[in-house]
Each structure stands twice: as structure tokens, then as C-alpha cells.
Amino acid sequence: MAVAQKVFVDSLTRAWHRNHQDTTLVQLYAEKAEKIYITSDPDSGMTCVTKGLELSRRISYKHGELRMMADKAIYLNRRGGLVESIKITFDVIPQAIKTNDKRVLAAAYNNLGLCYQVLKDYRKSIDYYLLFMRLVDRDRFYDVQVTSYNNIARAYFDIGNIDSASYYNNKAYATAIRTNNVRNIAYLIRNFGMIAVASGDNKKGIDYFRKSIIVLKVKTNHYLLSEDNRRLAYAYLHLKRADSALYFAKGAYDEGKLDKDPELVMKAADMLASIYSSTGDYKNAWLYQQEQIVNSDSLFSREKSLQIQNLTFNEDQRRQQEAEARNAYDARVRFYTLLGILGVFVLIAGILLFANRQRKKANRVLHERNEQIETQHKALEKSLSDLKTTQKQLIQSEKMASLGELTAGIAHEIRNPLNFVNNFSEVSAELTHELKAELQKGNTDDAIAIADDLEQNLEKITHHGKRADFIVKGMMQHSRANTGEKQLTDVNVLCDEFLKLSFHGLRAKDKLFNAEMVTHFDPELPRIKVSPQDIGRVLQNLFNNAFYAVNQKLKTAGVDYKPEVRVSTSVENGQVIIKVKDNGIGIPDAIKEKIMQPFFTTKPTGEGTGLGLSLTYDMVVKGHGGNIAVDSKEGAFTEFIVTLPVS
């Protein structure tokens, strides 16, 4: 991790010397601040943060300003400035949400978790750590994934939930080993030691703490060294070995002083006071007790506690007001949707009533006026024609609604390849200038190396360009009127694309929603002749229902519930099988046979037309000669199984 960061810092430094762009300099300040943070030099780190923040504001670089504000809050937290750290972070969060700066938002959630953990408000700390973890997992910020699991493990340990602490620490350790994240491995080994001591195995804990110090490559990380020494002192104290406990407690105190972290100094001083008191050295016990009190006051004075309470209260009020505003907007949308639906039903009822009256009138004069019979008969046929037209319009509305949800997902999906194309194009332009310069100097080896880089960049531009082209073509096919034309189609690609688009479509409506997507696609799956538009709509309907089911369950389930949607493909007996399974609210047995009927829906008024699964059934069975089945258990899961013929 540290090596990768150094390479990135060196790359930014070279870029700055080439282009002298202020935004590059801001990024360089940010990366240096993070590198310094690892080596525990808070003064130098704060200097980088201050310079980066001033430059960002001077050039109106919003992303840089928010990133430097988030970094400043983290440094203030390490220095014991919890009030200002929390205040800055609360200012950053709404701005990061507004600008969709997810990196900064993740850092802000993590810092709030750290702050409230110092304040011993563990429930609020865990809430923010979970927000941090979900954002990291959802947007694949792999460089901080281990950190997110580690922080949650520590918070659960602090409240005595050893099982949850062990679960997340094992998850973090497996990820760190897989990614060779040496720096965080030291943290996780220390966590294993803490869990061992909490379980009564002090000797095993001591082995872990010593191993953590050995594994730690950055010997200037005073924070981790202070924590390891303090944990060693705690374990030795339980083993009645006061001399060893005193030795390591002093080490924890010295490292805490070097780190300039009042929390570390407070904890180490408190332990030293206890050890000296137990050995009868009351003078030293009193001195360290005073040191503990001074650092405790710097963190938890009454004035600071009141300020933090006010900040937290104001933030809770702001979030409540936002939620109330969203609820009011949703209520208005539901109200107007209901009015529209009622209007349609009134229109249909009026048409039927009119037709019925006309029919009765025709019966009354049937034997008297034959000419009027024909007139009334035509009127009745027109009414029935209008009714069928209305039904077709409702079906078309359902298709347009699915297109709207698809568009929201595409807006997110297409941004990534376009960003890659733009970035690699800019880098390639710079490499072209360097290539010319090296050729003019006669440095053929350097020129060949630069040409190799250009070739790789062009391959990436082509790859991501094709990716964007695929998404746009898919959108055009989905929005185009269905001609029923079938073509050889890769069902795996179709499932993968519409799964992502459906997920991001729901995310566009609910920013807090998240779910794990697990796919098992048969690599040997043959391409089959289907209508991509129709099967795409089938998949979108099934994925939308699956995400809706887990989202509904998430609102009432406990914190241990993990929303999950599984998609798999296979070939069995000359049939392509697509399975979509969720662990959501399930379908009651009483209505399983009704869910494929037109206009039947279990969703609240305004959230569903009842045509999605009906259209899905028609497109699979009538349009492609396949089959669709459902298996579900209420409150546990739902699985749809789509079968399509290979030929």
C-alpha cells in the first residue's frame, strides 16, 4: 500500500513539473498529507492540508477544496480538536452529496465514526462506519476497504460485541492478505490480540501484539506503536507481571507523545498511574494521573461536550428536515399519480357506462327502428375500440416507465467509460509531446518506451469507447419500437448489463439504497436467437422486483441483514436457464398464482401498475416459446426461473 502510494506521489510530482497545473498541485498536497499521516507527522501533514485548501479556494477547485477540508478534519481529530473536526465534517457532507463526490463522502463518514468512537458514543460511531463501508463496497474503493472493515471491528470490540468484532476483523484480514496490504495487516494482527485478551488468553494476545510490531514496516507510525505497547502492558498486567507492564506502558506513553494525540497520551498515562499505584509508587502515580486529567479535559471538557452535542443536534435536525422534504415530495408525487390513475378509471367507467346505456336503449327500440340498431351497434363497437386503445396505452406507459428507470442507470454506467476515454486521451497527448522530444534527442530507447505507453493507452481508449458504444446501442435497442426481430444474443452480457442498469436506476431514486450483487454466469453458455429488446425488458422487470423486495426488507430488518440479489445462467436439456433470486420480503402463498395476471400488484398505490410481470410472462412464453416459474418463501426469498429454448 505504502509502495503504491509512493509511486502515485512520484507520478503526480512528475506531472506537476510537466504541466504546472494548480489542480495537480492540490492533488499532490493531498497525497503527501495522507502519506505523512501514515508516518505520524501531524504538523507537516497539517501544513500540506492548509496549503492545498488555500490553493483550491483560490482557483475555485471544488473537489480539491472538499478533499482538503475532509483531510483537515481528520488531522484535527488526531490532534484532539474534536469539535472543529466534527463541525468541518458536517459542512463537507451535504456539499459532497450535492457534487456527487463519493470519495470525499466516504472519508467524511469514516472521520465521524472515528470522532464518535473517541467520544465513546459507539452506536453513532458504528452507524457512520456502516455508511462508510457500504459506500466503499458499492463504489469499489478497494484501497480503503480493509480500513472500513477494521474500523467496524474496533467499534464492535469497544462495546463488547466480540463475535461481530471477530467477524469483521477476519473479513478485513482476508482482504488485506489478498491485496498484500502490509500496513493494515499490522492493525488487524493487533485486533486479533485484543480479541484473544478479551477472551481470557493473555499469552496468545501478547504473541499477536509482538507480531504486529514486527510486521509493521513504517516504524514511525507512533499511533500503532503506542496502541501495541499499551495492549501489551494491559496483557502483562493481567498476568501479574508489573515490571513488563510498566515497561510497555512507558513505551505507549512515549509513542503517544510523539504522535501528539491526546487520546493516546491519556490512555497510556491512565495505565501508568494504575501500575504505579499498584506498586506503591504514589508520587509517579499522582504525576501520571494529572497528565491523564489534562489530556482528558482537552478532549472531553464540559464546554467541548456541549459544543459537540449542539453540532450533533443541528446535524440531526438538518437530516430530519431533508427527510421530511423528501417525504413531502414523495407524497405529492403519489397524490398526483393517484389522481391520474383515478382519472383513467373514471374515463374507462364512463366509457363502459355510456356503452351499457346505449346497448339498453338499442334493445328497447330493437323491433321498432332497425336503422337505430345499426347506429347503436357501431357506437358500442367504437366504445370497445376505445377501451382496447386505453389498455394498449397503459401497457405502453409501463414500457416507458421501464425505459425511464433504465435511463437513470445508463446515466451512471456511461460516465465511467467516458471518463476513462477523456483521461487516457489527455495522458496520450502529453506522451506524444514527450515522444517527439525524445526522438529529436535521439533517445530511441526512451521513445520506444513512451510508444509502448501510447499503445497501451490507445488499447484502453478503444476498450472503453466500445464499452460506451455498447451501452448506447443497448439503450437505442431498448427504446426502439419492438419489431419482434430475433438475433443471436449473448444472454450473459444482457444479464450483466441490465443488472447494473436496474441497480443504478433504483440508486438514482434512493441514494442510500445498496445491495450485494452476486453473479454466476455459465462461460460456455451458447448465443441464442431472441429479441434483445424483449428479453432486456424481461430482465429489467425481474431485477427491479428483486431490488424492490430487498429494499423493503431493509427498512424493517436489523443491522445484520445484508440485501443480496443473485443472478445465474446455465444450460440444461437444450434450454438456457436464467435464475434471479433475492433474499427480500418474499411472496405469500395465497397470491403466488395471481402475480402474472394483468393489473395485479402487491406494491402500494402509485408504485406499481401491475403490468410488469404480466408483460414479462407474455414476452417469455408467447414471444419466445419459453417458460417462467417462481419459487418463494414469505419473509425469506423469491426466485424467478426463466427458461428459453436454445434453437
C-alpha positions in Angstrom: 0.0 0.0 0.0 2.8 2.4 1.0 4.8 1.5 -2.1 1.8 2.1 -4.3 1.2 5.4 -2.7 4.8 6.5 -3.1 4.6 5.6 -6.8 1.4 7.7 -7.2 3.0 10.6 -5.4 6.1 10.4 -7.6 3.8 10.3 -10.7 1.9 13.4 -9.5 5.2 15.2 -8.9 6.4 14.4 -12.4 3.0 15.6 -13.8 3.3 18.8 -11.8 6.8 19.5 -13.2 5.5 18.9 -16.7 2.3 20.9 -16.7 2.4 23.2 -13.6 -1.4 22.9 -13.3 -2.8 24.1 -10.0 -5.2 21.2 -9.7 -2.3 18.7 -10.0 -0.6 20.6 -7.2 -3.7 20.3 -5.0 -3.8 16.5 -5.6 0.0 16.4 -4.7 -0.7 18.2 -1.4 -3.5 15.7 -0.6 -1.4 12.6 -1.4 1.5 13.9 0.6 -0.8 14.7 3.6 -2.1 11.1 3.5 1.5 9.7 3.3 2.6 11.9 6.2 -0.5 10.8 8.2 0.7 7.2 7.9 4.1 8.2 9.3 2.6 10.2 12.2 4.0 13.7 11.5 0.8 15.8 12.1 2.4 19.2 11.9 3.9 18.6 8.4 0.6 17.0 7.3 -1.5 19.9 8.5 0.9 22.2 6.6 0.2 20.3 3.3 -3.6 20.4 4.1 -3.6 24.1 4.7 -1.7 24.9 1.5 -3.9 22.6 -0.5 -7.1 24.2 0.9 -5.9 27.7 0.3 -4.9 26.9 -3.3 -8.2 25.0 -4.0 -10.3 28.0 -2.8 -8.2 30.5 -4.8 -8.7 28.6 -8.1 -12.3 27.6 -7.2 -11.4 23.8 -7.4 -14.4 22.4 -5.6 -13.3 18.7 -5.4 -9.9 19.8 -4.1 -11.5 22.1 -1.5 -13.8 19.3 -0.2 -11.0 16.8 -0.1 -8.7 19.1 1.8 -11.5 20.0 4.2 -12.0 16.3 4.9 -8.3 15.8 5.4 -8.2 18.8 7.8 -11.0 17.3 9.8 -9.0 14.0 10.1 -5.9 15.8 11.3 -7.8 17.9 13.8 -9.3 14.6 15.2 -5.8 13.2 15.7 -4.8 16.4 17.5 -7.8 16.3 19.8 -9.7 19.0 18.1 -13.0 17.0 18.0 -15.3 20.0 18.0 -13.8 21.6 14.9 -13.3 18.2 13.2 -17.0 17.3 13.6 -18.1 20.8 12.5 -16.0 20.7 9.3 -17.2 17.2 8.5 -20.8 18.2 8.9 -20.2 21.1 6.5 -18.5 18.8 4.0 -21.2 16.0 3.8 -24.0 18.0 2.1 -21.6 19.5 -0.3 -20.1 16.1 -1.2 -23.6 14.7 -1.7 -24.6 17.7 -3.9 -21.4 17.3 -6.1 -21.6 13.5 -6.0 -18.0 13.4 -4.6 -18.3 9.9 -3.2 -14.6 9.6 -2.2 -14.9 12.7 0.0 -18.2 11.5 1.3 -16.6 8.2 2.3 -13.8 9.9 4.1 -16.3 12.2 6.0 -18.4 9.2 7.2 -15.2 7.5 8.4 -14.0 10.5 10.3 -17.3 10.9 12.1 -17.0 7.2 13.1 -13.6 7.9 14.5 -14.7 11.1 16.3 -17.7 9.4 18.0 -15.6 6.4 18.9 -13.2 8.7 20.8 -16.3 10.3 22.5 -17.4 6.7 23.4 -20.7 7.2 21.5 -20.3 3.8 20.0 -23.8 3.4 18.5 -23.4 6.6 16.4 -19.8 5.6 15.6 -21.0 2.2 14.2 -23.7 3.9 12.2 -21.2 6.1 10.4 -18.7 3.3 9.9 -21.5 1.2 8.3 -22.3 4.2 5.9 -18.6 4.3 5.2 -18.3 0.5 4.5 -21.4 0.4 2.3 -20.2 3.3 0.2 -16.7 1.7 -0.2 -18.2 -1.7 -1.1 -20.8 -0.3 -3.5 -18.3 2.0 -5.4 -15.4 -0.5 -5.2 -13.0 1.8 -3.3 -10.7 -1.2 -2.8 -7.8 0.9 -1.4 -9.8 1.7 1.8 -11.8 -1.5 2.0 -9.6 -3.0 4.7 -9.8 0.2 6.7 -13.6 0.1 6.6 -13.8 -3.4 8.0 -11.1 -2.8 10.6 -12.8 0.3 12.0 -16.1 -1.5 12.4 -14.3 -4.4 14.1 -12.8 -2.0 16.6 -16.1 -0.3 17.3 -17.8 -3.6 18.0 -14.9 -4.6 20.2 -15.3 -1.3 22.2 -19.0 -2.2 23.0 -18.0 -5.8 24.0 -19.5 -7.5 20.9 -16.6 -9.9 20.4 -18.4 -12.0 17.8 -19.1 -9.1 15.4 -15.6 -7.7 16.0 -14.1 -11.1 15.1 -16.3 -11.4 12.0 -15.3 -8.0 10.5 -11.6 -8.4 11.5 -11.4 -11.8 9.8 -13.0 -10.2 6.7 -10.5 -7.4 6.8 -7.6 -9.8 7.3 -8.6 -11.9 4.3 -8.9 -8.8 2.2 -5.5 -7.5 3.4 -3.8 -10.8 2.6 -5.3 -10.9 -0.9 -4.2 -7.3 -1.7 -0.9 -7.5 0.1 -1.9 -4.6 2.3 1.1 -4.8 4.8 0.3 -1.6 6.7 -3.2 -2.6 7.6 -2.2 -6.2 8.3 -0.3 -4.9 11.4 -3.6 -3.2 12.6 -5.5 -6.5 12.1 -3.0 -8.6 13.9 -3.3 -6.3 16.9 -7.0 -6.7 16.7 -6.6 -10.5 17.0 -4.5 -9.9 20.1 -7.2 -7.7 21.6 -9.9 -10.4 20.9 -7.6 -13.1 22.4 -7.1 -11.0 25.6 -10.8 -10.2 25.9 -11.4 -14.0 25.6 -9.0 -14.6 28.6 -6.0 -15.8 26.6 -3.4 -13.1 27.6 -0.3 -15.1 26.3 -1.8 -15.5 22.9 -2.7 -11.8 22.9 0.9 -10.9 23.7 2.1 -13.0 20.8 -0.2 -11.2 18.4 0.9 -7.7 19.8 4.6 -8.5 19.3 3.9 -9.9 15.8 2.0 -6.6 15.0 5.1 -4.6 15.9 7.4 -6.9 13.8 5.0 -6.8 10.7 4.7 -3.0 10.9 7.0 -1.7 8.1 6.6 2.1 8.9 8.5 2.3 12.2 7.5 6.0 12.6 3.8 5.1 12.9 3.7 6.2 16.5 -0.1 5.7 16.7 0.1 1.9 16.1 3.2 1.5 18.2 1.5 3.3 21.1 -1.5 1.1 20.8 0.5 -2.1 20.6 2.6 -1.2 23.6 -0.4 -0.3 25.6 -2.2 -3.5 24.8 1.0 -5.4 25.8 1.1 -3.6 29.1 -2.6 -4.5 29.7 -2.0 -8.2 29.0 1.1 -8.3 31.2 -0.8 -6.5 34.0 -3.4 -9.3 33.9 -0.6 -11.9 34.2 0.6 -10.0 37.3 3.9 -9.1 35.6 4.1 -5.4 36.8 7.7 -4.8 35.5 6.8 -5.8 31.9 3.5 -3.9 32.1 5.4 -0.8 33.3 7.9 -1.1 30.5 5.4 -1.3 27.7 3.1 1.3 29.3 6.0 3.8 29.2 6.6 2.8 25.6 2.9 3.5 24.8 3.2 6.9 26.6 6.3 7.9 24.7 4.9 6.9 21.3 1.6 8.8 22.1 3.7 11.9 22.9 5.5 11.6 19.6 2.2 11.2 17.8 0.8 14.3 19.5 -2.5 12.5 20.0 -4.1 13.5 23.4 -6.3 10.3 23.4 -3.2 8.0 23.2 -1.4 10.0 25.9 -4.5 10.0 28.1 -4.9 6.2 27.9 -1.2 5.5 28.4 -1.0 7.9 31.4 -4.1 6.4 33.0 -2.5 2.9 32.7 0.9 4.2 34.2 -1.0 5.8 37.1 -2.7 2.4 37.8 0.5 0.4 37.6 2.5 2.8 39.8 -0.4 2.9 42.3 -0.5 -0.9 42.5 3.3 -1.0 43.2 3.1 1.7 45.9 4.8 4.4 43.9 2.2 7.1 44.7 4.3 10.0 43.6 4.6 8.8 40.0 1.0 7.6 40.1 -0.1 11.1 41.0 2.0 12.7 38.3 0.6 10.5 35.5 -2.9 10.8 36.9 -2.5 14.6 36.5 -1.3 14.0 32.9 -4.3 11.8 32.3 -6.7 14.5 33.6 -5.1 17.3 31.5 -5.4 15.3 28.2 -8.9 14.1 29.2 -10.0 17.7 29.7 -8.5 18.7 26.3 -10.8 16.1 24.7 -13.9 15.9 26.9 -14.2 19.3 28.7 -17.8 20.3 29.5 -17.6 23.2 27.1 -16.5 20.9 24.2 -19.1 18.3 25.1 -21.8 20.9 24.9 -20.5 22.1 21.6 -20.4 18.6 20.2 -23.9 18.0 21.4 -25.1 21.2 19.7 -23.4 20.2 16.5 -24.9 16.7 16.6 -28.3 18.1 17.4 -28.1 20.6 14.5 -26.9 17.9 12.1 -29.7 15.5 13.2 -32.2 18.4 12.6 -30.8 19.1 9.2 -31.1 15.4 8.2 -34.6 15.2 9.6 -35.6 18.3 7.6 -34.2 16.7 4.5 -36.0 13.5 5.1 -39.3 15.4 5.7 -38.8 17.4 2.5 -38.2 14.1 0.6 -41.3 12.5 2.2 -43.4 15.6 1.3 -42.2 15.4 -2.3 -42.9 11.7 -2.5 -46.3 12.3 -1.0 -47.1 14.9 -3.7 -45.9 12.5 -6.4 -48.0 9.7 -5.1 -51.0 12.0 -4.8 -50.8 13.2 -8.4 -50.1 9.7 -9.6 -53.3 8.5 -7.8 -55.3 11.3 -9.4 -54.0 10.3 -12.8 -54.9 6.6 -12.2 -58.3 7.6 -10.8 -58.9 9.7 -13.9 -58.1 6.7 -16.1 -60.5 4.5 -14.2 -63.2 7.2 -14.3 -62.7 7.5 -18.1 -63.0 3.7 -18.5 -66.0 3.6 -16.2 -67.6 6.4 -18.2 -67.0 4.7 -21.5 -68.5 1.4 -20.1 -71.5 3.2 -18.6 -72.1 5.0 -21.8 -71.8 1.8 -23.9 -74.2 0.0 -21.5 -76.8 2.7 -21.7 -76.6 2.7 -25.5 -77.0 -1.1 -25.5 -80.1 -0.9 -23.3 -81.6 1.8 -25.5 -80.9 -0.3 -28.6 -82.7 -3.3 -27.1 -85.8 -1.1 -26.3 -86.3 0.1 -29.8 -85.0 -3.1 -31.5 -88.3 -4.0 -33.0 -89.3 -0.5 -33.9 -86.3 1.1 -35.5 -83.9 -1.2 -37.3 -81.8 1.7 -38.5 -81.1 2.9 -35.0 -80.0 -0.7 -34.1 -77.1 -0.4 -36.6 -76.2 3.1 -35.3 -76.1 1.9 -31.7 -74.2 -1.2 -32.7 -71.5 1.0 -34.2 -71.4 3.2 -31.1 -70.8 0.1 -29.0 -68.0 -1.1 -31.3 -66.4 2.3 -31.0 -66.6 2.2 -27.2 -64.9 -1.2 -27.2 -62.2 0.0 -29.6 -61.6 3.0 -27.2 -61.3 0.6 -24.3 -58.7 -1.5 -26.1 -56.8 1.6 -27.1 -56.7 2.7 -23.4 -55.4 -0.7 -22.4 -52.6 -0.5 -25.1 -51.7 3.0 -23.8 -51.4 1.6 -20.2 -49.1 -1.1 -21.5 -47.0 1.5 -23.4 -46.9 3.6 -20.2 -45.4 0.6 -18.4 -42.8 0.2 -21.1 -41.9 3.9 -20.9 -41.7 3.7 -17.2 -39.2 0.9 -17.5 -37.3 3.0 -20.1 -37.1 5.9 -17.6 -35.6 3.6 -14.9 -33.2 2.2 -17.5 -32.1 5.7 -18.5 -31.3 6.6 -14.8 -29.0 3.5 -14.6 -27.4 4.3 -18.0 -26.5 7.8 -16.9 -24.3 6.3 -14.2 -22.9 3.4 -16.2 -21.8 5.5 -19.3 -20.0 8.1 -17.1 -17.2 5.6 -16.2 -16.0 4.7 -19.8 -16.3 8.3 -20.9 -14.2 9.4 -18.0 -11.6 6.8 -18.9 -11.6 7.8 -22.6 -11.1 11.5 -21.6 -8.3 10.8 -19.1 -6.3 8.4 -21.3 -6.7 10.8 -24.2 -5.2 13.7 -22.2 -2.3 11.4 -21.0 -1.7 10.2 -24.6 -1.5 13.8 -25.8 1.2 14.5 -23.2 3.1 11.3 -24.1 3.0 12.3 -27.8 4.9 15.6 -26.9 7.4 13.6 -24.9 7.8 11.1 -27.7 8.6 13.9 -30.2 11.1 15.4 -27.7 12.9 12.0 -27.2 13.0 11.4 -30.9 14.6 14.8 -31.5 17.2 14.0 -28.9 17.9 10.6 -30.5 16.9 8.7 -27.4 15.3 5.7 -29.2 15.0 3.5 -26.1 13.0 6.2 -24.2 11.0 6.8 -27.4 10.1 3.1 -27.7 9.1 3.0 -24.0 6.8 6.0 -24.5 5.4 4.5 -27.7 4.6 1.3 -25.7 2.7 3.5 -23.1 0.9 5.2 -26.0 -0.1 1.8 -27.4 -1.5 0.7 -24.0 -3.4 3.9 -23.7 -4.9 3.6 -27.1 -6.0 0.0 -26.3 -7.7 1.3 -23.2 -9.4 4.1 -25.1 -10.6 1.6 -27.7 -11.9 -0.7 -24.9 -13.8 2.0 -23.0 -15.0 3.5 -26.2 -16.5 0.2 -27.2 -18.0 -0.1 -23.7 -19.7 3.3 -24.1 -20.9 2.3 -27.6 -22.4 -0.9 -26.3 -24.3 0.9 -23.6 -25.6 3.5 -26.1 -26.6 0.8 -28.6 -28.3 -1.1 -25.9 -30.3 2.0 -24.9 -31.3 2.6 -28.5 -32.5 -1.0 -28.9 -34.5 -0.8 -25.7 -36.1 2.5 -26.7 -36.8 1.4 -30.3 -40.3 0.2 -31.1 -40.3 -3.6 -30.8 -40.3 -5.3 -34.3 -40.1 -8.8 -32.8 -37.0 -9.4 -34.9 -34.8 -12.1 -33.2 -31.0 -12.2 -33.4 -28.1 -14.2 -31.9 -27.6 -12.7 -28.4 -25.1 -13.3 -25.6 -27.5 -13.7 -22.6 -24.7 -13.4 -20.1 -23.8 -9.9 -21.4 -27.5 -9.0 -21.4 -28.0 -10.1 -17.8 -24.9 -8.3 -16.6 -25.8 -5.0 -18.3 -29.4 -4.9 -17.2 -28.5 -5.9 -13.6 -26.2 -2.9 -13.3 -28.6 -0.6 -15.1 -31.5 -1.7 -12.9 -29.4 -1.2 -9.7 -28.3 2.3 -10.7 -31.8 3.2 -11.7 -33.0 2.5 -8.2 -30.0 4.2 -6.8 -30.9 7.3 -8.7 -34.2 7.4 -6.7 -32.8 6.3 -3.4 -29.2 7.4 -2.7 -28.9 5.3 0.5 -30.0 2.0 -1.1 -27.4 -0.7 -1.5 -27.4 -4.4 -2.2 -24.8 -7.0 -2.9 -25.0 -8.4 -6.5 -23.7 -12.0 -6.9 -23.5 -13.4 -10.4 -22.7 -16.9 -11.6 -22.7 -16.9 -15.5 -22.0 -20.1 -17.4 -18.9 -19.3 -19.5 -20.0 -22.0 -22.0 -23.5 -20.5 -22.5 -24.4 -20.5 -26.2 -25.6 -17.5 -28.0 -29.4 -17.9 -28.8 -31.8 -16.2 -31.1 -34.0 -13.8 -29.1 -35.4 -10.3 -29.3 -32.9 -8.3 -27.2 -35.4 -5.6 -26.5 -38.0 -8.1 -25.2 -35.6 -10.1 -23.1 -34.0 -6.9 -21.8 -37.4 -5.7 -20.6 -38.0 -9.2 -19.0 -34.7 -9.0 -17.1 -35.2 -5.4 -16.1 -38.7 -6.2 -14.6 -37.2 -9.2 -12.7 -34.2 -7.2 -11.4 -36.4 -4.2 -10.4 -38.7 -6.5 -8.4 -35.7 -8.1 -6.7 -34.1 -4.8 -5.7 -37.5 -3.5 -4.5 -38.0 -6.7 -2.4 -34.6 -6.4 -0.6 -35.1 -2.6 -0.2 -38.5 -3.2 1.5 -37.0 -5.8 3.9 -34.0 -3.5 4.6 -36.4 -0.9 6.1 -37.6 -3.3 8.9 -34.7 -5.8 9.2 -32.0 -5.5 11.8 -28.4 -4.3 11.2 -27.2 -7.8 10.5 -29.4 -8.1 7.4 -27.4 -7.9 4.1 -29.5 -7.3 1.0 -28.5 -9.6 -1.8 -29.6 -10.3 -5.4 -28.2 -13.4 -7.1 -28.2 -14.0 -10.9 -27.1 -17.2 -12.7 -27.2 -18.7 -16.1 -26.8 -22.3 -17.3 -27.7 -24.8 -20.0 -29.9 -27.8 -19.2 -31.5 -30.2 -21.6 -31.2 -27.8 -24.6 -32.6 -24.9 -22.6 -31.0 -21.7 -21.4 -31.9 -21.2 -17.7 -31.8 -17.7 -16.1 -32.3 -17.6 -12.3 -32.9 -14.3 -10.4 -33.0 -14.8 -6.6 -33.3 -12.2 -3.8 -33.4 -12.5 0.0 -36.1 -9.9 0.3 -39.7 -10.0 1.7 -40.9 -13.0 -0.4 -44.3 -13.7 -1.9 -47.2 -15.0 0.3 -48.5 -18.4 -0.9 -52.0 -17.0 -1.3 -51.1 -14.7 -4.1 -48.4 -16.7 -6.0 -50.8 -17.8 -8.7 -52.0 -14.2 -9.2 -48.7 -12.3 -9.7 -48.6 -13.0 -13.5 -52.2 -11.6 -14.0 -52.5 -8.2 -15.7 -53.1 -5.2 -13.3 -52.3 -7.4 -10.1 -49.7 -5.8 -7.9 -48.6 -6.0 -4.2 -46.9 -2.6 -4.3 -48.5 0.4 -2.6 -50.7 2.7 -4.7 -48.6 4.8 -7.0 -45.6 2.4 -7.0 -46.7 -0.2 -9.5 -49.2 -0.7 -12.4 -49.4 -4.5 -12.1 -48.4 -4.9 -15.8 -44.6 -5.7 -15.3 -44.8 -9.4 -14.6 -47.8 -9.8 -17.0 -45.8 -8.4 -19.9 -42.8 -10.4 -18.7 -44.8 -13.6 -18.9 -46.1 -12.8 -22.4 -42.7 -12.0 -23.8 -41.1 -15.2 -22.5 -44.0 -17.7 -23.1 -45.8 -16.2 -26.1 -42.9 -14.3 -27.7 -40.1 -16.9 -27.3 -41.8 -20.2 -26.6 -40.1 -20.3 -23.2 -41.4 -20.6 -19.6 -41.2 -18.6 -16.4 -41.7 -20.1 -12.9 -41.4 -18.6 -9.4 -40.4 -20.1 -6.0 -40.7 -18.0 -2.9 -41.0 -18.2 0.9 -42.6 -15.2 2.6 -40.1 -13.2 4.6 -37.1 -15.2 3.3 -36.6 -15.2 -0.5 -38.0 -15.1 -4.1 -36.6 -16.8 -7.1 -37.7 -16.4 -10.7 -36.6 -19.1 -13.2 -36.7 -18.2 -16.9 -36.3 -20.9 -19.5 -35.6 -20.1 -23.2 -35.1 -22.7 -26.0 -31.5 -22.8 -27.5 -32.9 -23.2 -31.0 
